[in-house]
Amino acid sequence: MEAAGVVSLWVKTEPFLLGALRAPPPAKLGRHYLRKMAAYARARAAEGCFPRLAWPRWRHIACGKLQLGRGLAWLYFELFDSLARRDPPRRLEWAEAEAACAGAEELERERSKLSVDTLQFLLFLYIQQLNKVSLRTSLIGEEWPSPRTKSPNLTGKSASQNKNWNDQDHQAFVQSHLSDMLELLLEPDQLAAPSHSAHSSLVSYEAVCALSFLIEGTVNKSRTVHPLHELALWQPFYGKNGYSKISKAFSFTKLESWIRSCLTTNPFGMTACLKSGKKLAWAQQVEGTTRRAKIACNTRVVPEVFPMVVMSQVYKQTLAKSSDTLVGAHVRIHRCNESFIYLLSPLRSVTIEKCRNSTFVLGPVQTSVHVHSCDNVKVITVCHRLSLSSTTGCTFYILTPTQPLILSGNQAVSFAPFHTHYPMLEDHMAQVGLATLPNYWDSPMLLCRESSDTSVFRLLPPSEFYTFVIPFEMEGDTTETPGGLPRAYQKALSQREQKVQIWQKTVKEAGLTKHQRKQFQMLVENKFYEWLVQTGNRQQLDSLVPPAVGSKQAAG
């Protein structure tokens, strides 16, 4: 780091984008109960509660003291663990171990080997308050638990916000709750002291390390990003953040004041991407429409931070990309209608919002795919987690090692097995640490008011199941759907293929004259054309024709 300089701190995107469930948290994940949990964990360090919290101990705390269901307890634990565990080989090792378990008891024994950083996990549980519905703001009109909540558009303007994507909301949350979060990280003896006050408390170095889960920064706006604890231990800042070499701890008030004064907008976040990001000419302007497709990505990219790609208002066209710009990116797809979008690269996360009558074919997604406020869309992907809210008539063809999360406001959801491939698919799966087993595509978890009503979803009947062909040539070794298909679906396909063969044999043995064959061929082609038009597949085929030289989709 430079000999002297100005520190800029910002709130990291990923804990809020990927870690905060897009649903109001349980009542007992509030400040009061989390402080009790913090004290309980520190007091039972010898029992596997601190400095790392083992799964059996968290299960006991969550189910016995916070009254969470066992499934929800595992969801929070696994969600945090998957954020911390970025290494693809480790992810594949866990998938292999989980897939080898013969039953629930064996799976539980395997899970019991896992542990998470206790203080970071406490902060992770605290930030679930991001999507807490406030009665006060509901009454004054800023917020309401509507199934159709508004979200920011590509101009950066919004009436109300998708808080998981909005870095200004992340910053405001940390500014508002910083004091509470620091108190959550204090050692119990300080909180229990009769004379306890924030002014006299000391924040340990391990607590500041935990806070690095949420905050990072740089000096003099350099391109090198440092976690909070590294910047806090830089000697020129001791006077401002109150670090003492004797106690090896920070003054609570000085540290809080220093963090607040240095907090700024995330230079790699959504606001920066929309305001000054690089525009990508990936989509065409469709004649006869005033809608203009907008696609942008970060201009500033550093190894420590995953890039962002935002696309909005792609309309009536096929957009297909396999690009370095997409590799490891957080992708947000917004207000796309009547389109076919293929993003055939390994991705970090994908959010699909307010889209209609469209098909999305995604490369393997390392963390989560979230679909919100969409009607009649198909999503085809291998992903670590799928969650959906406020969708109607959507179908998900997925391969996933976790249970799909059905949040509030969904209607007529269909789940089906992943049913396609492209040549680089298995290579891309290995890059993000996704395997073919375990696969919970058919075991969704309902986390909504309608949780007792399983009629919000169905498993697609095999009679309605068809494979999907990705119509592009690429280099690579994958030649079939990874992991194959469940037996019932494979059987339905085989029976359909048999009918085609019988039909072809019948036509061949009918003894038609040359003129009759020609007439018959015309009849079949006309019927096929009618089917293409009625199903909307005609538009998909037409949009696969390469555009004229002057209007080609740009590389990038």
Secondary structure in CASP SS format (residue, H / E / C, confidence):
PFRMAT SS
TARGET T0000
AUTHOR 0000-0000-0000
METHOD secondary structure of the structure
MODEL  1
M C 1.00
E C 1.00
A C 1.00
A C 1.00
G C 1.00
V C 1.00
V E 1.00
S E 1.00
L E 1.00
W E 1.00
V E 1.00
K C 1.00
T C 1.00
E H 1.00
P H 1.00
F H 1.00
L H 1.00
L H 1.00
G H 1.00
A C 1.00
L C 1.00
R C 1.00
A C 1.00
P C 1.00
P C 1.00
P C 1.00
A H 1.00
K H 1.00
L H 1.00
G C 1.00
R H 1.00
H H 1.00
Y H 1.00
L H 1.00
R H 1.00
K H 1.00
M H 1.00
A H 1.00
A H 1.00
Y H 1.00
A H 1.00
R H 1.00
A H 1.00
R C 1.00
A H 1.00
A H 1.00
E H 1.00
G C 1.00
C C 1.00
F C 1.00
P C 1.00
R E 1.00
L E 1.00
A E 1.00
W H 1.00
P H 1.00
R H 1.00
W H 1.00
R H 1.00
H H 1.00
I H 1.00
A H 1.00
C H 1.00
G H 1.00
K H 1.00
L C 1.00
Q C 1.00
L C 1.00
G C 1.00
R H 1.00
G H 1.00
L H 1.00
A H 1.00
W H 1.00
L H 1.00
Y H 1.00
F H 1.00
E H 1.00
L H 1.00
F H 1.00
D H 1.00
S H 1.00
L H 1.00
A H 1.00
R C 1.00
R C 1.00
D C 1.00
P H 1.00
P H 1.00
R H 1.00
R H 1.00
L H 1.00
E H 1.00
W H 1.00
A H 1.00
E H 1.00
A H 1.00
E H 1.00
A H 1.00
A C 1.00
C C 1.00
A C 1.00
G C 1.00
A H 1.00
E H 1.00
E H 1.00
L H 1.00
E H 1.00
R H 1.00
E H 1.00
R H 1.00
S C 1.00
K C 1.00
L C 1.00
S E 1.00
V E 1.00
D E 1.00
T H 1.00
L H 1.00
Q H 1.00
F H 1.00
L H 1.00
L H 1.00
F H 1.00
L H 1.00
Y H 1.00
I H 1.00
Q H 1.00
Q H 1.00
L H 1.00
N H 1.00
K C 1.00
V C 1.00
S C 1.00
L H 1.00
R H 1.00
T H 1.00
S H 1.00
L H 1.00
I C 1.00
G C 1.00
E C 1.00
E C 1.00
W C 1.00
P C 1.00
S C 1.00
P C 1.00
R C 1.00
T C 1.00
K C 1.00
S C 1.00
P C 1.00
N C 1.00
L C 1.00
T C 1.00
G C 1.00
K C 1.00
S C 1.00
A C 1.00
S C 1.00
Q C 1.00
N C 1.00
K C 1.00
N C 1.00
W C 1.00
N C 1.00
D H 1.00
Q H 1.00
D H 1.00
H H 1.00
Q H 1.00
A H 1.00
F H 1.00
V H 1.00
Q H 1.00
S H 1.00
H H 1.00
L H 1.00
S H 1.00
D H 1.00
M H 1.00
L H 1.00
E H 1.00
L H 1.00
L H 1.00
L C 1.00
E C 1.00
P H 1.00
D H 1.00
Q H 1.00
L H 1.00
A H 1.00
A C 1.00
P C 1.00
S C 1.00
H C 1.00
S C 1.00
A H 1.00
H H 1.00
S H 1.00
S C 1.00
L E 1.00
V E 1.00
S E 1.00
Y H 1.00
E H 1.00
A H 1.00
V H 1.00
C H 1.00
A H 1.00
L H 1.00
S C 1.00
F C 1.00
L C 1.00
I E 1.00
E E 1.00
G E 1.00
T E 1.00
V E 1.00
N C 1.00
K C 1.00
S C 1.00
R C 1.00
T C 1.00
V C 1.00
H E 1.00
P E 1.00
L H 1.00
H H 1.00
E H 1.00
L H 1.00
A H 1.00
L C 1.00
W C 1.00
Q H 1.00
P H 1.00
F H 1.00
Y H 1.00
G H 1.00
K H 1.00
N H 1.00
G C 1.00
Y E 1.00
S E 1.00
K C 1.00
I C 1.00
S C 1.00
K C 1.00
A E 1.00
F E 1.00
S E 1.00
F H 1.00
T H 1.00
K H 1.00
L H 1.00
E H 1.00
S H 1.00
W H 1.00
I H 1.00
R H 1.00
S H 1.00
C H 1.00
L E 1.00
T C 1.00
T C 1.00
N C 1.00
P C 1.00
F C 1.00
G C 1.00
M H 1.00
T H 1.00
A H 1.00
C H 1.00
L H 1.00
K H 1.00
S H 1.00
G C 1.00
K E 1.00
K E 1.00
L C 1.00
A C 1.00
W C 1.00
A C 1.00
Q C 1.00
Q C 1.00
V C 1.00
E C 1.00
G C 1.00
T C 1.00
T C 1.00
R C 1.00
R C 1.00
A C 1.00
K E 1.00
I E 1.00
A E 1.00
C E 1.00
N C 1.00
T C 1.00
R C 1.00
V C 1.00
V C 1.00
P C 1.00
E C 1.00
V C 1.00
F C 1.00
P C 1.00
M E 1.00
V E 1.00
V E 1.00
M E 1.00
S E 1.00
Q C 1.00
V C 1.00
Y E 1.00
K C 1.00
Q C 1.00
T E 1.00
L E 1.00
A E 1.00
K E 1.00
S C 1.00
S C 1.00
D C 1.00
T C 1.00
L C 1.00
V C 1.00
G C 1.00
A C 1.00
H E 1.00
V E 1.00
R E 1.00
I E 1.00
H E 1.00
R C 1.00
C C 1.00
N E 1.00
E C 1.00
S C 1.00
F E 1.00
I E 1.00
Y E 1.00
L E 1.00
L C 1.00
S C 1.00
P C 1.00
L E 1.00
R C 1.00
S E 1.00
V E 1.00
T E 1.00
I E 1.00
E E 1.00
K C 1.00
C C 1.00
R E 1.00
N C 1.00
S C 1.00
T E 1.00
F E 1.00
V E 1.00
L E 1.00
G C 1.00
P C 1.00
V E 1.00
Q E 1.00
T E 1.00
S E 1.00
V E 1.00
H E 1.00
V E 1.00
H E 1.00
S C 1.00
C C 1.00
D E 1.00
N C 1.00
V C 1.00
K E 1.00
V E 1.00
I E 1.00
T E 1.00
V E 1.00
C E 1.00
H E 1.00
R E 1.00
L E 1.00
S E 1.00
L E 1.00
S E 1.00
S C 1.00
T C 1.00
T E 1.00
G C 1.00
C C 1.00
T E 1.00
F E 1.00
Y E 1.00
I E 1.00
L E 1.00
T C 1.00
P C 1.00
T C 1.00
Q C 1.00
P C 1.00
L E 1.00
I E 1.00
L C 1.00
S C 1.00
G C 1.00
N C 1.00
Q E 1.00
A C 1.00
V E 1.00
S E 1.00
F E 1.00
A E 1.00
P E 1.00
F C 1.00
H C 1.00
T C 1.00
H C 1.00
Y C 1.00
P C 1.00
M C 1.00
L H 1.00
E H 1.00
D H 1.00
H H 1.00
M H 1.00
A H 1.00
Q H 1.00
V H 1.00
G C 1.00
L C 1.00
A C 1.00
T C 1.00
L C 1.00
P C 1.00
N C 1.00
Y C 1.00
W C 1.00
D C 1.00
S C 1.00
P C 1.00
M E 1.00
L E 1.00
L C 1.00
C C 1.00
R C 1.00
E C 1.00
S C 1.00
S C 1.00
D C 1.00
T H 1.00
S H 1.00
V H 1.00
F E 1.00
R E 1.00
L E 1.00
L C 1.00
P C 1.00
P H 1.00
S H 1.00
E H 1.00
F C 1.00
Y C 1.00
T C 1.00
F C 1.00
V C 1.00
I C 1.00
P C 1.00
F C 1.00
E C 1.00
M C 1.00
E C 1.00
G C 1.00
D C 1.00
T C 1.00
T C 1.00
E C 1.00
T C 1.00
P C 1.00
G C 1.00
G C 1.00
L C 1.00
P C 1.00
R H 1.00
A H 1.00
Y H 1.00
Q H 1.00
K H 1.00
A H 1.00
L H 1.00
S H 1.00
Q H 1.00
R H 1.00
E H 1.00
Q H 1.00
K H 1.00
V H 1.00
Q H 1.00
I H 1.00
W H 1.00
Q H 1.00
K H 1.00
T H 1.00
V H 1.00
K H 1.00
E C 1.00
A C 1.00
G C 1.00
L C 1.00
T C 1.00
K H 1.00
H H 1.00
Q H 1.00
R H 1.00
K H 1.00
Q H 1.00
F H 1.00
Q H 1.00
M H 1.00
L H 1.00
V H 1.00
E H 1.00
N H 1.00
K H 1.00
F H 1.00
Y H 1.00
E H 1.00
W H 1.00
L H 1.00
V H 1.00
Q H 1.00
T H 1.00
G C 1.00
N H 1.00
R H 1.00
Q H 1.00
Q H 1.00
L H 1.00
D H 1.00
S H 1.00
L C 1.00
V C 1.00
P C 1.00
P C 1.00
A C 1.00
V H 1.00
G H 1.00
S H 1.00
K C 1.00
Q C 1.00
A C 1.00
A C 1.00
G C 1.00
END
